[in-house]
Amino acid sequence: MLRAPLRSVLMRRAQPRRQVPEAGTFALTFDDGPNPDFTPRVLDLLAERGATATFFMVGSSAEEHPELVRRVGAEGHGLGSHTWSHPELLGLPFAELMRECRQGRRAVERAAGRRVSSYRPPKGHWDGRGATVATALRMQPWIWTQDPRDWEAGASAEGIVAALRSLASGDVVLLHDGIHSPPDPAARDRSATVAALGPLLDLAAERGLRPVRLEGS
């Protein structure tokens, strides 16, 4: 168990980043993939619009669908890890947390054929243990500023876009091209997220905002 002063130091050193620095830009991010049904649809739409995003991938899914990991990288999008199995981090033993992060990152790296340093903790859970792991593994954690709750069962494209009406320069938008172990199986359908992507990019363009990949991804 880390002593309180050391935990405090690590928390400061490994604070998650939440905003992109370049004026007039924002970041689209997708969690919980790759998904063989929805990740290609997201990539197709991004290609049509000439837009860039960052994908935080669950290691077990990356291992199962390495061709999608390679496609994401080949098309110029950012790559990040999202643990091996997307566990509930709250209360997870430290050794298991370290194993989840290390194994998940390695799976994405093997599929991508390159180093991957960006990391997003499941559900954005962050504490001193997470900071210790991120520091030890030299991972750059990223959270988000905008969560339109597309992960909820019954989410609609209109509702997702409406929730992002305050989109502004520097924002990091949380979306999902997959859903890992949802409470409601209906949430596995990512059609609303795919349908919202075009209108969301239109909204960004109206405000003079350009989507960029996250630094380090």
C-alpha positions in Angstrom: 0.0 0.0 0.0 1.4 3.4 -1.0 1.7 6.0 1.7 -0.5 9.1 1.3 2.3 11.5 0.4 3.6 9.2 -2.4 0.0 8.7 -3.7 -0.4 12.5 -3.8 2.8 12.9 -5.8 1.9 10.2 -8.3 -1.6 11.6 -8.7 -0.1 15.0 -9.7 2.5 13.5 -12.1 0.0 11.2 -13.9 -3.0 13.4 -14.0 -5.3 12.5 -17.0 -5.4 15.0 -19.8 -8.9 16.2 -20.7 -8.5 18.8 -23.4 -6.7 19.2 -26.7 -4.4 22.3 -26.7 -4.7 23.6 -30.3 -7.3 26.4 -30.7 -10.2 25.5 -33.1 -9.9 21.8 -32.6 -11.6 19.1 -30.6 -11.2 15.3 -30.3 -13.7 12.5 -31.2 -12.9 9.4 -29.1 -14.4 5.9 -29.3 -14.2 3.4 -26.5 -14.8 -0.3 -26.0 -14.0 -1.5 -29.6 -12.9 -2.8 -31.9 -16.3 -4.2 -32.9 -16.7 -6.1 -36.2 -20.1 -4.7 -36.9 -19.8 -1.0 -35.9 -16.1 0.0 -36.0 -16.0 -0.4 -39.8 -19.1 1.8 -40.1 -17.5 4.5 -38.0 -14.3 4.3 -40.0 -16.2 4.5 -43.3 -18.1 7.6 -42.2 -14.9 9.2 -40.9 -13.2 8.5 -44.2 -16.1 10.0 -46.1 -15.8 13.2 -44.1 -12.0 13.4 -43.9 -12.3 13.3 -40.1 -9.8 12.0 -37.6 -10.6 10.3 -34.2 -8.9 8.3 -31.5 -9.9 4.7 -30.5 -9.4 3.4 -27.0 -9.5 -0.4 -27.5 -10.2 -3.2 -25.1 -7.2 -5.6 -25.4 -9.2 -8.8 -25.7 -11.2 -7.3 -28.6 -8.1 -6.0 -30.2 -6.6 -9.5 -30.1 -9.8 -11.0 -31.6 -10.0 -8.4 -34.4 -6.4 -7.3 -35.2 -7.4 -6.3 -38.7 -9.6 -3.5 -37.4 -6.7 -2.3 -35.2 -4.5 -2.2 -38.2 -7.1 -0.4 -40.2 -7.6 2.3 -37.6 -3.9 3.0 -37.6 -3.5 2.8 -41.4 -6.3 5.4 -41.8 -4.5 7.9 -39.6 -6.5 7.6 -36.4 -5.1 7.6 -32.9 -4.9 4.4 -30.9 -5.1 3.9 -27.1 -5.6 1.1 -24.7 -8.6 0.5 -22.5 -7.4 -2.4 -20.3 -7.6 -6.1 -21.3 -11.2 -6.9 -20.2 -12.8 -3.6 -19.2 -13.2 -4.5 -15.5 -14.9 -2.5 -12.8 -11.8 -0.7 -11.5 -13.2 0.4 -8.2 -11.9 -2.1 -5.6 -9.8 -4.0 -8.1 -6.7 -5.4 -6.4 -3.6 -3.5 -7.4 -1.8 -6.5 -9.0 -4.9 -7.2 -11.1 -5.1 -3.6 -12.2 -1.5 -3.6 -13.3 -2.1 -6.9 -15.2 -5.2 -5.5 -16.9 -3.4 -2.4 -18.1 -0.2 -4.1 -19.2 -2.0 -7.0 -21.0 -4.5 -4.7 -22.6 -1.8 -2.3 -23.9 0.3 -5.2 -25.2 -2.6 -6.6 -27.1 -3.3 -3.3 -28.9 0.4 -2.9 -29.6 0.8 -6.4 -31.1 -2.1 -5.8 -33.4 -1.0 -2.3 -34.4 2.7 -3.2 -34.8 3.8 -0.1 -32.9 4.0 1.4 -29.4 0.7 2.7 -27.9 1.0 5.0 -24.9 -2.4 6.6 -24.6 -4.7 5.0 -22.1 -8.3 5.5 -20.9 -9.5 3.9 -17.7 -12.9 2.2 -17.9 -15.7 4.6 -16.9 -13.0 7.2 -16.3 -12.3 5.9 -12.8 -9.1 7.4 -11.5 -7.3 7.2 -8.2 -3.8 6.9 -6.8 -3.5 3.2 -7.8 -4.3 4.1 -11.4 -1.7 6.9 -11.3 0.9 4.4 -10.0 0.1 2.0 -12.9 0.1 4.7 -15.5 3.5 6.0 -14.3 5.0 2.5 -14.1 3.9 1.6 -17.6 4.6 5.1 -19.0 1.0 5.5 -20.2 -0.6 8.9 -20.9 -4.2 8.8 -19.5 -7.0 10.6 -21.2 -10.5 11.3 -19.9 -13.1 13.5 -21.6 -15.0 16.8 -21.3 -18.2 15.8 -23.1 -20.2 12.7 -22.5 -23.4 12.5 -24.5 -24.3 9.1 -22.8 -24.4 7.2 -26.1 -23.6 4.1 -24.0 -27.1 4.0 -22.6 -29.6 1.6 -24.0 -32.2 3.5 -26.0 -29.9 6.4 -26.8 -30.9 8.2 -30.0 -28.8 10.0 -32.6 -30.8 13.2 -32.0 -30.3 12.9 -28.3 -26.6 12.4 -28.7 -26.2 15.4 -30.9 -28.4 17.5 -28.6 -26.2 16.6 -25.6 -23.2 18.1 -27.5 -24.7 21.5 -28.3 -22.1 23.1 -26.0 -19.2 21.6 -28.0 -16.3 24.0 -28.0 -12.6 24.3 -28.8 -10.5 21.9 -26.7 -13.3 19.4 -26.0 -12.7 15.7 -25.9 -15.9 13.8 -26.8 -16.6 10.3 -25.4 -18.4 8.0 -27.8 -18.5 4.2 -28.2 -18.0 2.0 -31.2 -18.6 -1.0 -28.9 -20.0 -1.7 -25.5 -18.3 -4.2 -23.2 -20.5 -6.1 -20.8 -23.4 -3.6 -20.7 -26.1 -3.9 -17.9 -28.7 -3.9 -20.7 -27.7 -6.0 -23.8 -29.7 -3.5 -26.0 -26.8 -1.1 -25.5 -24.6 -3.3 -27.7 -26.4 -1.7 -30.7 -24.2 1.2 -31.7 -26.4 2.4 -34.6 -27.4 5.6 -32.8 -23.7 6.6 -32.4 -23.0 5.9 -36.0 -26.1 7.9 -37.1 -25.1 10.8 -34.8 -21.6 11.1 -36.2 -22.5 13.0 -39.4 -24.6 15.6 -37.7 -22.0 16.0 -35.0 -19.3 16.7 -37.6 -21.7 19.2 -39.2 -22.2 20.9 -35.8 -18.4 21.1 -35.3 -17.9 22.5 -38.8 -20.5 25.2 -38.2 -18.5 26.3 -35.2 -15.2 26.2 -37.0 -13.9 23.2 -35.1 -11.7 20.6 -36.7 -11.4 17.0 -35.2 -7.9 15.9 -34.3 -6.3 12.8 -32.9 -5.2 12.9 -29.3 -1.5 13.7 -28.7 0.5 10.5 -28.0 -2.0 8.2 -29.7 
